[in-house]
Amino acid sequence: MANLSDLIIQHPEVTTFEDLKKLVVEAAKGGERFLHFDVKPDYRDTPRNWEIKLETAFYWGDRV
């Protein structure tokens, strides 16, 4: 299981929500089976429905 906080901490170069979505897609492609939303991303462009957007990116990847 991947924790969102771990992804954020391990990748300090990610500075936007859109970049975080790409990172989430890569985590799923890399074999992660679950994504745990243990923190809210603190980026200027984080939308209100960030959980849905990240969950969709995780499960559907580039197909969305």
PDB file of N, H, CA, C and O in Angstrom:
ATOM      1  N   MET A   1       0.846  -1.177   0.000  1.00  0.00           N
ATOM      2  CA  MET A   1       0.000   0.000   0.000  1.00  0.00           C
ATOM      3  C   MET A   1       0.891   1.240   0.000  1.00  0.00           C
ATOM      4  O   MET A   1       1.866   1.322   0.748  1.00  0.00           O
ATOM      5  N   ALA A   2       0.544   2.187  -0.840  1.00  0.00           N
ATOM      6  H   ALA A   2      -0.247   2.121  -1.447  1.00  0.00           H
ATOM      7  CA  ALA A   2       1.284   3.451  -0.894  1.00  0.00           C
ATOM      8  C   ALA A   2       0.526   4.509  -0.092  1.00  0.00           C
ATOM      9  O   ALA A   2      -0.676   4.701  -0.273  1.00  0.00           O
ATOM     10  N   ASN A   3       1.233   5.173   0.774  1.00  0.00           N
ATOM     11  H   ASN A   3       2.210   5.017   0.921  1.00  0.00           H
ATOM     12  CA  ASN A   3       0.662   6.325   1.470  1.00  0.00           C
ATOM     13  C   ASN A   3       0.953   7.568   0.641  1.00  0.00           C
ATOM     14  O   ASN A   3       2.060   7.737   0.131  1.00  0.00           O
ATOM     15  N   LEU A   4      -0.024   8.418   0.512  1.00  0.00           N
ATOM     16  H   LEU A   4      -0.924   8.281   0.927  1.00  0.00           H
ATOM     17  CA  LEU A   4       0.174   9.647  -0.239  1.00  0.00           C
ATOM     18  C   LEU A   4       1.298  10.474   0.374  1.00  0.00           C
ATOM     19  O   LEU A   4       2.087  11.083  -0.348  1.00  0.00           O
ATOM     20  N   SER A   5       1.374  10.497   1.692  1.00  0.00           N
ATOM     21  H   SER A   5       0.733  10.002   2.279  1.00  0.00           H
ATOM     22  CA  SER A   5       2.433  11.268   2.355  1.00  0.00           C
ATOM     23  C   SER A   5       3.815  10.741   1.970  1.00  0.00           C
ATOM     24  O   SER A   5       4.745  11.527   1.791  1.00  0.00           O
ATOM     25  N   ASP A   6       3.960   9.429   1.842  1.00  0.00           N
ATOM     26  H   ASP A   6       3.204   8.791   1.987  1.00  0.00           H
ATOM     27  CA  ASP A   6       5.254   8.857   1.455  1.00  0.00           C
ATOM     28  C   ASP A   6       5.647   9.283   0.050  1.00  0.00           C
ATOM     29  O   ASP A   6       6.805   9.615  -0.203  1.00  0.00           O
ATOM     30  N   LEU A   7       4.681   9.275  -0.866  1.00  0.00           N
ATOM     31  H   LEU A   7       3.740   9.005  -0.661  1.00  0.00           H
ATOM     32  CA  LEU A   7       4.970   9.720  -2.231  1.00  0.00           C
ATOM     33  C   LEU A   7       5.422  11.178  -2.246  1.00  0.00           C
ATOM     34  O   LEU A   7       6.371  11.538  -2.943  1.00  0.00           O
ATOM     35  N   ILE A   8       4.736  12.006  -1.475  1.00  0.00           N
ATOM     36  H   ILE A   8       3.966  11.714  -0.908  1.00  0.00           H
ATOM     37  CA  ILE A   8       5.073  13.435  -1.428  1.00  0.00           C
ATOM     38  C   ILE A   8       6.458  13.644  -0.815  1.00  0.00           C
ATOM     39  O   ILE A   8       7.253  14.426  -1.336  1.00  0.00           O
ATOM     40  N   ILE A   9       6.747  12.958   0.276  1.00  0.00           N
ATOM     41  H   ILE A   9       6.101  12.322   0.699  1.00  0.00           H
ATOM     42  CA  ILE A   9       8.040  13.110   0.948  1.00  0.00           C
ATOM     43  C   ILE A   9       9.183  12.596   0.083  1.00  0.00           C
ATOM     44  O   ILE A   9      10.249  13.209   0.036  1.00  0.00           O
ATOM     45  N   GLN A  10       8.970  11.483  -0.597  1.00  0.00           N
ATOM     46  H   GLN A  10       8.103  10.985  -0.559  1.00  0.00           H
ATOM     47  CA  GLN A  10      10.027  10.882  -1.405  1.00  0.00           C
ATOM     48  C   GLN A  10      10.296  11.645  -2.700  1.00  0.00           C
ATOM     49  O   GLN A  10      11.300  11.399  -3.368  1.00  0.00           O
ATOM     50  N   HIS A  11       9.408  12.564  -3.056  1.00  0.00           N
ATOM     51  H   HIS A  11       8.592  12.764  -2.514  1.00  0.00           H
ATOM     52  CA  HIS A  11       9.558  13.314  -4.306  1.00  0.00           C
ATOM     53  C   HIS A  11       9.388  14.815  -4.066  1.00  0.00           C
ATOM     54  O   HIS A  11       8.370  15.396  -4.444  1.00  0.00           O
ATOM     55  N   PRO A  12      10.389  15.443  -3.438  1.00  0.00           N
ATOM     56  CA  PRO A  12      10.285  16.882  -3.144  1.00  0.00           C
ATOM     57  C   PRO A  12      10.275  17.746  -4.404  1.00  0.00           C
ATOM     58  O   PRO A  12       9.933  18.926  -4.340  1.00  0.00           O
ATOM     59  N   GLU A  13      10.647  17.167  -5.551  1.00  0.00           N
ATOM     60  H   GLU A  13      10.925  16.208  -5.603  1.00  0.00           H
ATOM     61  CA  GLU A  13      10.630  17.921  -6.802  1.00  0.00           C
ATOM     62  C   GLU A  13       9.207  18.171  -7.306  1.00  0.00           C
ATOM     63  O   GLU A  13       8.991  19.035  -8.156  1.00  0.00           O
ATOM     64  N   VAL A  14       8.247  17.424  -6.786  1.00  0.00           N
ATOM     65  H   VAL A  14       8.422  16.723  -6.095  1.00  0.00           H
ATOM     66  CA  VAL A  14       6.847  17.606  -7.179  1.00  0.00           C
ATOM     67  C   VAL A  14       6.303  18.830  -6.450  1.00  0.00           C
ATOM     68  O   VAL A  14       6.284  18.880  -5.220  1.00  0.00           O
ATOM     69  N   THR A  15       5.860  19.815  -7.230  1.00  0.00           N
ATOM     70  H   THR A  15       5.875  19.774  -8.229  1.00  0.00           H
ATOM     71  CA  THR A  15       5.400  21.077  -6.628  1.00  0.00           C
ATOM     72  C   THR A  15       4.002  21.481  -7.055  1.00  0.00           C
ATOM     73  O   THR A  15       3.511  22.531  -6.640  1.00  0.00           O
ATOM     74  N   THR A  16       3.342  20.656  -7.888  1.00  0.00           N
ATOM     75  H   THR A  16       3.741  19.803  -8.225  1.00  0.00           H
ATOM     76  CA  THR A  16       1.979  20.967  -8.315  1.00  0.00           C
ATOM     77  C   THR A  16       1.113  19.719  -8.197  1.00  0.00           C
ATOM     78  O   THR A  16       1.612  18.594  -8.184  1.00  0.00           O
ATOM     79  N   PHE A  17      -0.183  19.944  -8.111  1.00  0.00           N
ATOM     80  H   PHE A  17      -0.588  20.858  -8.122  1.00  0.00           H
ATOM     81  CA  PHE A  17      -1.115  18.827  -8.037  1.00  0.00           C
ATOM     82  C   PHE A  17      -1.060  17.985  -9.310  1.00  0.00           C
ATOM     83  O   PHE A  17      -1.145  16.758  -9.248  1.00  0.00           O
ATOM     84  N   GLU A  18      -0.919  18.630 -10.446  1.00  0.00           N
ATOM     85  H   GLU A  18      -0.850  19.626 -10.497  1.00  0.00           H
ATOM     86  CA  GLU A  18      -0.846  17.893 -11.711  1.00  0.00           C
ATOM     87  C   GLU A  18       0.374  16.966 -11.739  1.00  0.00           C
ATOM     88  O   GLU A  18       0.291  15.844 -12.237  1.00  0.00           O
ATOM     89  N   ASP A  19       1.494  17.433 -11.209  1.00  0.00           N
ATOM     90  H   ASP A  19       1.561  18.345 -10.804  1.00  0.00           H
ATOM     91  CA  ASP A  19       2.674  16.571 -11.126  1.00  0.00           C
ATOM     92  C   ASP A  19       2.444  15.419 -10.146  1.00  0.00           C
ATOM     93  O   ASP A  19       2.920  14.306 -10.367  1.00  0.00           O
ATOM     94  N   LEU A  20       1.717  15.690  -9.073  1.00  0.00           N
ATOM     95  H   LEU A  20       1.330  16.594  -8.893  1.00  0.00           H
ATOM     96  CA  LEU A  20       1.395  14.638  -8.110  1.00  0.00           C
ATOM     97  C   LEU A  20       0.518  13.571  -8.766  1.00  0.00           C
ATOM     98  O   LEU A  20       0.714  12.380  -8.527  1.00  0.00           O
ATOM     99  N   LYS A  21      -0.432  13.981  -9.577  1.00  0.00           N
ATOM    100  H   LYS A  21      -0.591  14.949  -9.771  1.00  0.00           H
ATOM    101  CA  LYS A  21      -1.266  13.009 -10.292  1.00  0.00           C
ATOM    102  C   LYS A  21      -0.414  12.093 -11.158  1.00  0.00           C
ATOM    103  O   LYS A  21      -0.650  10.886 -11.203  1.00  0.00           O
ATOM    104  N   LYS A  22       0.569  12.651 -11.842  1.00  0.00           N
ATOM    105  H   LYS A  22       0.761  13.632 -11.806  1.00  0.00           H
ATOM    106  CA  LYS A  22       1.468  11.841 -12.672  1.00  0.00           C
ATOM    107  C   LYS A  22       2.244  10.852 -11.810  1.00  0.00           C
ATOM    108  O   LYS A  22       2.453   9.704 -12.202  1.00  0.00           O
ATOM    109  N   LEU A  23       2.666  11.301 -10.641  1.00  0.00           N
ATOM    110  H   LEU A  23       2.497  12.234 -10.322  1.00  0.00           H
ATOM    111  CA  LEU A  23       3.389  10.439  -9.710  1.00  0.00           C
ATOM    112  C   LEU A  23       2.499   9.290  -9.223  1.00  0.00           C
ATOM    113  O   LEU A  23       2.962   8.158  -9.083  1.00  0.00           O
ATOM    114  N   VAL A  24       1.242   9.585  -8.972  1.00  0.00           N
ATOM    115  H   VAL A  24       0.867  10.504  -9.086  1.00  0.00           H
ATOM    116  CA  VAL A  24       0.280   8.562  -8.550  1.00  0.00           C
ATOM    117  C   VAL A  24       0.083   7.527  -9.659  1.00  0.00           C
ATOM    118  O   VAL A  24       0.015   6.328  -9.386  1.00  0.00           O
ATOM    119  N   VAL A  25      -0.008   7.981 -10.890  1.00  0.00           N
ATOM    120  H   VAL A  25       0.046   8.955 -11.112  1.00  0.00           H
ATOM    121  CA  VAL A  25      -0.141   7.068 -12.030  1.00  0.00           C
ATOM    122  C   VAL A  25       1.086   6.161 -12.100  1.00  0.00           C
ATOM    123  O   VAL A  25       0.955   4.955 -12.308  1.00  0.00           O
ATOM    124  N   GLU A  26       2.262   6.730 -11.928  1.00  0.00           N
ATOM    125  H   GLU A  26       2.368   7.710 -11.759  1.00  0.00           H
ATOM    126  CA  GLU A  26       3.495   5.936 -11.975  1.00  0.00           C
ATOM    127  C   GLU A  26       3.557   4.920 -10.834  1.00  0.00           C
ATOM    128  O   GLU A  26       4.049   3.808 -11.021  1.00  0.00           O
ATOM    129  N   ALA A  27       3.063   5.293  -9.660  1.00  0.00           N
ATOM    130  H   ALA A  27       2.662   6.196  -9.507  1.00  0.00           H
ATOM    131  CA  ALA A  27       3.037   4.352  -8.534  1.00  0.00           C
ATOM    132  C   ALA A  27       2.154   3.155  -8.872  1.00  0.00           C
ATOM    133  O   ALA A  27       2.510   2.014  -8.580  1.00  0.00           O
ATOM    134  N   ALA A  28       1.015   3.415  -9.481  1.00  0.00           N
ATOM    135  H   ALA A  28       0.726   4.343  -9.718  1.00  0.00           H
ATOM    136  CA  ALA A  28       0.112   2.331  -9.866  1.00  0.00           C
ATOM    137  C   ALA A  28       0.755   1.445 -10.929  1.00  0.00           C
ATOM    138  O   ALA A  28       0.664   0.219 -10.863  1.00  0.00           O
ATOM    139  N   LYS A  29       1.396   2.064 -11.897  1.00  0.00           N
ATOM    140  H   LYS A  29       1.470   3.060 -11.951  1.00  0.00           H
ATOM    141  CA  LYS A  29       2.072   1.294 -12.940  1.00  0.00           C
ATOM    142  C   LYS A  29       3.221   0.469 -12.363  1.00  0.00           C
ATOM    143  O   LYS A  29       3.548  -0.600 -12.878  1.00  0.00           O
ATOM    144  N   GLY A  30       3.828   0.976 -11.290  1.00  0.00           N
ATOM    145  H   GLY A  30       3.562   1.845 -10.872  1.00  0.00           H
ATOM    146  CA  GLY A  30       4.945   0.292 -10.654  1.00  0.00           C
ATOM    147  C   GLY A  30       4.535  -0.872  -9.769  1.00  0.00           C
ATOM    148  O   GLY A  30       5.389  -1.531  -9.176  1.00  0.00           O
ATOM    149  N   GLY A  31       3.238  -1.133  -9.671  1.00  0.00           N
ATOM    150  H   GLY A  31       2.543  -0.598 -10.152  1.00  0.00           H
ATOM    151  CA  GLY A  31       2.791  -2.299  -8.929  1.00  0.00           C
ATOM    152  C   GLY A  31       2.047  -2.035  -7.638  1.00  0.00           C
ATOM    153  O   GLY A  31       1.565  -2.975  -7.004  1.00  0.00           O
ATOM    154  N   GLU A  32       1.940  -0.779  -7.231  1.00  0.00           N
ATOM    155  H   GLU A  32       2.331  -0.016  -7.746  1.00  0.00           H
ATOM    156  CA  GLU A  32       1.161  -0.491  -6.024  1.00  0.00           C
ATOM    157  C   GLU A  32      -0.289  -0.881  -6.279  1.00  0.00           C
ATOM    158  O   GLU A  32      -0.836  -0.621  -7.351  1.00  0.00           O
ATOM    159  N   ARG A  33      -0.901  -1.505  -5.281  1.00  0.00           N
ATOM    160  H   ARG A  33      -0.456  -1.716  -4.411  1.00  0.00           H
ATOM    161  CA  ARG A  33      -2.280  -1.957  -5.460  1.00  0.00           C
ATOM    162  C   ARG A  33      -3.277  -1.075  -4.742  1.00  0.00           C
ATOM    163  O   ARG A  33      -4.455  -1.058  -5.099  1.00  0.00           O
ATOM    164  N   PHE A  34      -2.824  -0.334  -3.726  1.00  0.00           N
ATOM    165  H   PHE A  34      -1.867  -0.348  -3.436  1.00  0.00           H
ATOM    166  CA  PHE A  34      -3.715   0.527  -2.958  1.00  0.00           C
ATOM    167  C   PHE A  34      -3.034   1.861  -2.709  1.00  0.00           C
ATOM    168  O   PHE A  34      -1.811   1.942  -2.598  1.00  0.00           O
ATOM    169  N   LEU A  35      -3.849   2.903  -2.623  1.00  0.00           N
ATOM    170  H   LEU A  35      -4.842   2.837  -2.713  1.00  0.00           H
ATOM    171  CA  LEU A  35      -3.348   4.238  -2.308  1.00  0.00           C
ATOM    172  C   LEU A  35      -4.117   4.756  -1.108  1.00  0.00           C
ATOM    173  O   LEU A  35      -5.344   4.854  -1.143  1.00  0.00           O
ATOM    174  N   HIS A  36      -3.406   5.085  -0.062  1.00  0.00           N
ATOM    175  H   HIS A  36      -2.410   5.005  -0.034  1.00  0.00           H
ATOM    176  CA  HIS A  36      -4.026   5.571   1.176  1.00  0.00           C
ATOM    177  C   HIS A  36      -3.865   7.082   1.257  1.00  0.00           C
ATOM    178  O   HIS A  36      -2.751   7.604   1.203  1.00  0.00           O
ATOM    179  N   PHE A  37      -4.992   7.780   1.387  1.00  0.00           N
ATOM    180  H   PHE A  37      -5.897   7.356   1.431  1.00  0.00           H
ATOM    181  CA  PHE A  37      -4.982   9.240   1.486  1.00  0.00           C
ATOM    182  C   PHE A  37      -4.821   9.637   2.946  1.00  0.00           C
ATOM    183  O   PHE A  37      -5.807   9.907   3.632  1.00  0.00           O
ATOM    184  N   ASP A  38      -3.593   9.672   3.417  1.00  0.00           N
ATOM    185  H   ASP A  38      -2.792   9.453   2.860  1.00  0.00           H
ATOM    186  CA  ASP A  38      -3.335   9.997   4.816  1.00  0.00           C
ATOM    187  C   ASP A  38      -3.068  11.480   5.047  1.00  0.00           C
ATOM    188  O   ASP A  38      -3.016  11.931   6.191  1.00  0.00           O
ATOM    189  N   VAL A  39      -2.900  12.236   3.970  1.00  0.00           N
ATOM    190  H   VAL A  39      -2.943  11.870   3.041  1.00  0.00           H
ATOM    191  CA  VAL A  39      -2.735  13.698   4.066  1.00  0.00           C
ATOM    192  C   VAL A  39      -3.424  14.350   2.874  1.00  0.00           C
ATOM    193  O   VAL A  39      -3.666  13.716   1.847  1.00  0.00           O
ATOM    194  N   LYS A  40      -3.735  15.633   3.039  1.00  0.00           N
ATOM    195  H   LYS A  40      -3.540  16.148   3.873  1.00  0.00           H
ATOM    196  CA  LYS A  40      -4.252  16.418   1.915  1.00  0.00           C
ATOM    197  C   LYS A  40      -3.046  17.100   1.258  1.00  0.00           C
ATOM    198  O   LYS A  40      -2.240  17.728   1.945  1.00  0.00           O
ATOM    199  N   PRO A  41      -2.921  16.980  -0.063  1.00  0.00           N
ATOM    200  CA  PRO A  41      -1.808  17.647  -0.740  1.00  0.00           C
ATOM    201  C   PRO A  41      -1.889  19.158  -0.544  1.00  0.00           C
ATOM    202  O   PRO A  41      -2.956  19.755  -0.686  1.00  0.00           O
ATOM    203  N   ASP A  42      -0.774  19.758  -0.224  1.00  0.00           N
ATOM    204  H   ASP A  42       0.093  19.273  -0.109  1.00  0.00           H
ATOM    205  CA  ASP A  42      -0.748  21.194   0.074  1.00  0.00           C
ATOM    206  C   ASP A  42      -0.107  21.961  -1.079  1.00  0.00           C
ATOM    207  O   ASP A  42       0.912  22.630  -0.911  1.00  0.00           O
ATOM    208  N   TYR A  43      -0.723  21.850  -2.246  1.00  0.00           N
ATOM    209  H   TYR A  43      -1.551  21.307  -2.383  1.00  0.00           H
ATOM    210  CA  TYR A  43      -0.240  22.581  -3.414  1.00  0.00           C
ATOM    211  C   TYR A  43      -1.239  23.671  -3.755  1.00  0.00           C
ATOM    212  O   TYR A  43      -2.435  23.541  -3.496  1.00  0.00           O
ATOM    213  N   ARG A  44      -0.742  24.725  -4.330  1.00  0.00           N
ATOM    214  H   ARG A  44       0.229  24.831  -4.541  1.00  0.00           H
ATOM    215  CA  ARG A  44      -1.589  25.865  -4.675  1.00  0.00           C
ATOM    216  C   ARG A  44      -2.750  25.470  -5.600  1.00  0.00           C
ATOM    217  O   ARG A  44      -3.840  26.035  -5.514  1.00  0.00           O
ATOM    218  N   ASP A  45      -2.504  24.496  -6.483  1.00  0.00           N
ATOM    219  H   ASP A  45      -1.618  24.037  -6.553  1.00  0.00           H
ATOM    220  CA  ASP A  45      -3.523  24.118  -7.466  1.00  0.00           C
ATOM    221  C   ASP A  45      -4.339  22.881  -7.062  1.00  0.00           C
ATOM    222  O   ASP A  45      -5.016  22.291  -7.904  1.00  0.00           O
ATOM    223  N   THR A  46      -4.281  22.482  -5.779  1.00  0.00           N
ATOM    224  H   THR A  46      -3.731  22.962  -5.095  1.00  0.00           H
ATOM    225  CA  THR A  46      -5.054  21.321  -5.332  1.00  0.00           C
ATOM    226  C   THR A  46      -6.544  21.648  -5.365  1.00  0.00           C
ATOM    227  O   THR A  46      -6.990  22.587  -4.705  1.00  0.00           O
ATOM    228  N   PRO A  47      -7.316  20.871  -6.135  1.00  0.00           N
ATOM    229  CA  PRO A  47      -8.758  21.138  -6.230  1.00  0.00           C
ATOM    230  C   PRO A  47      -9.515  20.614  -5.010  1.00  0.00           C
ATOM    231  O   PRO A  47      -8.986  19.832  -4.221  1.00  0.00           O
ATOM    232  N   ARG A  48     -10.749  21.055  -4.876  1.00  0.00           N
ATOM    233  H   ARG A  48     -11.179  21.691  -5.517  1.00  0.00           H
ATOM    234  CA  ARG A  48     -11.585  20.601  -3.755  1.00  0.00           C
ATOM    235  C   ARG A  48     -11.822  19.095  -3.812  1.00  0.00           C
ATOM    236  O   ARG A  48     -11.861  18.430  -2.777  1.00  0.00           O
ATOM    237  N   ASN A  49     -11.979  18.567  -5.001  1.00  0.00           N
ATOM    238  H   ASN A  49     -11.947  19.107  -5.842  1.00  0.00           H
ATOM    239  CA  ASN A  49     -12.262  17.134  -5.158  1.00  0.00           C
ATOM    240  C   ASN A  49     -10.982  16.337  -5.427  1.00  0.00           C
ATOM    241  O   ASN A  49     -10.977  15.421  -6.249  1.00  0.00           O
ATOM    242  N   TRP A  50      -9.913  16.687  -4.737  1.00  0.00           N
ATOM    243  H   TRP A  50      -9.917  17.431  -4.069  1.00  0.00           H
ATOM    244  CA  TRP A  50      -8.609  16.091  -4.976  1.00  0.00           C
ATOM    245  C   TRP A  50      -8.601  14.579  -4.774  1.00  0.00           C
ATOM    246  O   TRP A  50      -7.899  13.863  -5.487  1.00  0.00           O
ATOM    247  N   GLU A  51      -9.381  14.086  -3.804  1.00  0.00           N
ATOM    248  H   GLU A  51      -9.952  14.667  -3.225  1.00  0.00           H
ATOM    249  CA  GLU A  51      -9.380  12.641  -3.549  1.00  0.00           C
ATOM    250  C   GLU A  51      -9.916  11.871  -4.753  1.00  0.00           C
ATOM    251  O   GLU A  51      -9.352  10.847  -5.141  1.00  0.00           O
ATOM    252  N   ILE A  52     -10.988  12.358  -5.334  1.00  0.00           N
ATOM    253  H   ILE A  52     -11.445  13.189  -5.019  1.00  0.00           H
ATOM    254  CA  ILE A  52     -11.573  11.696  -6.501  1.00  0.00           C
ATOM    255  C   ILE A  52     -10.603  11.731  -7.677  1.00  0.00           C
ATOM    256  O   ILE A  52     -10.444  10.739  -8.389  1.00  0.00           O
ATOM    257  N   LYS A  53      -9.959  12.870  -7.874  1.00  0.00           N
ATOM    258  H   LYS A  53     -10.087  13.675  -7.295  1.00  0.00           H
ATOM    259  CA  LYS A  53      -9.022  12.996  -8.984  1.00  0.00           C
ATOM    260  C   LYS A  53      -7.829  12.063  -8.827  1.00  0.00           C
ATOM    261  O   LYS A  53      -7.394  11.448  -9.801  1.00  0.00           O
ATOM    262  N   LEU A  54      -7.295  11.950  -7.618  1.00  0.00           N
ATOM    263  H   LEU A  54      -7.647  12.450  -6.827  1.00  0.00           H
ATOM    264  CA  LEU A  54      -6.150  11.062  -7.404  1.00  0.00           C
ATOM    265  C   LEU A  54      -6.568   9.594  -7.472  1.00  0.00           C
ATOM    266  O   LEU A  54      -5.829   8.763  -8.000  1.00  0.00           O
ATOM    267  N   GLU A  55      -7.732   9.276  -6.947  1.00  0.00           N
ATOM    268  H   GLU A  55      -8.332   9.951  -6.518  1.00  0.00           H
ATOM    269  CA  GLU A  55      -8.207   7.896  -7.024  1.00  0.00           C
ATOM    270  C   GLU A  55      -8.431   7.482  -8.474  1.00  0.00           C
ATOM    271  O   GLU A  55      -8.078   6.371  -8.870  1.00  0.00           O
ATOM    272  N   THR A  56      -9.015   8.376  -9.260  1.00  0.00           N
ATOM    273  H   THR A  56      -9.302   9.279  -8.938  1.00  0.00           H
ATOM    274  CA  THR A  56      -9.235   8.109 -10.677  1.00  0.00           C
ATOM    275  C   THR A  56      -7.905   7.923 -11.399  1.00  0.00           C
ATOM    276  O   THR A  56      -7.759   7.008 -12.209  1.00  0.00           O
ATOM    277  N   ALA A  57      -6.942   8.783 -11.111  1.00  0.00           N
ATOM    278  H   ALA A  57      -7.060   9.527 -10.453  1.00  0.00           H
ATOM    279  CA  ALA A  57      -5.625   8.663 -11.742  1.00  0.00           C
ATOM    280  C   ALA A  57      -4.956   7.347 -11.352  1.00  0.00           C
ATOM    281  O   ALA A  57      -4.311   6.709 -12.183  1.00  0.00           O
ATOM    282  N   PHE A  58      -5.107   6.944 -10.099  1.00  0.00           N
ATOM    283  H   PHE A  58      -5.632   7.463  -9.424  1.00  0.00           H
ATOM    284  CA  PHE A  58      -4.481   5.714  -9.617  1.00  0.00           C
ATOM    285  C   PHE A  58      -5.062   4.490 -10.308  1.00  0.00           C
ATOM    286  O   PHE A  58      -4.318   3.610 -10.740  1.00  0.00           O
ATOM    287  N   TYR A  59      -6.378   4.428 -10.414  1.00  0.00           N
ATOM    288  H   TYR A  59      -6.982   5.143 -10.063  1.00  0.00           H
ATOM    289  CA  TYR A  59      -7.014   3.231 -10.963  1.00  0.00           C
ATOM    290  C   TYR A  59      -7.135   3.224 -12.484  1.00  0.00           C
ATOM    291  O   TYR A  59      -7.139   2.157 -13.098  1.00  0.00           O
ATOM    292  N   TRP A  60      -7.234   4.403 -13.097  1.00  0.00           N
ATOM    293  H   TRP A  60      -7.231   5.269 -12.599  1.00  0.00           H
ATOM    294  CA  TRP A  60      -7.415   4.457 -14.547  1.00  0.00           C
ATOM    295  C   TRP A  60      -6.181   4.947 -15.276  1.00  0.00           C
ATOM    296  O   TRP A  60      -6.079   4.773 -16.491  1.00  0.00           O
ATOM    297  N   GLY A  61      -5.243   5.554 -14.570  1.00  0.00           N
ATOM    298  H   GLY A  61      -5.326   5.695 -13.584  1.00  0.00           H
ATOM    299  CA  GLY A  61      -3.979   5.961 -15.160  1.00  0.00           C
ATOM    300  C   GLY A  61      -4.115   6.888 -16.350  1.00  0.00           C
ATOM    301  O   GLY A  61      -4.857   7.870 -16.307  1.00  0.00           O
ATOM    302  N   ASP A  62      -3.402   6.574 -17.399  1.00  0.00           N
ATOM    303  H   ASP A  62      -2.800   5.777 -17.435  1.00  0.00           H
ATOM    304  CA  ASP A  62      -3.362   7.413 -18.591  1.00  0.00           C
ATOM    305  C   ASP A  62      -4.638   7.344 -19.419  1.00  0.00           C
ATOM    306  O   ASP A  62      -4.805   8.099 -20.377  1.00  0.00           O
ATOM    307  N   ARG A  63      -5.525   6.447 -19.054  1.00  0.00           N
ATOM    308  H   ARG A  63      -5.389   5.833 -18.276  1.00  0.00           H
ATOM    309  CA  ARG A  63      -6.757   6.275 -19.842  1.00  0.00           C
ATOM    310  C   ARG A  63      -7.775   7.366 -19.561  1.00  0.00           C
ATOM    311  O   ARG A  63      -8.799   7.435 -20.241  1.00  0.00           O
ATOM    312  N   VAL A  64      -7.524   8.213 -18.587  1.00  0.00           N
ATOM    313  H   VAL A  64      -6.693   8.157 -18.035  1.00  0.00           H
ATOM    314  CA  VAL A  64      -8.472   9.273 -18.245  1.00  0.00           C
ATOM    315  C   VAL A  64      -8.053  10.565 -18.888  1.00  0.00           C
ATOM    316  O   VAL A  64      -8.723  11.584 -18.721  1.00  0.00           O
TER     317      VAL A  64
END
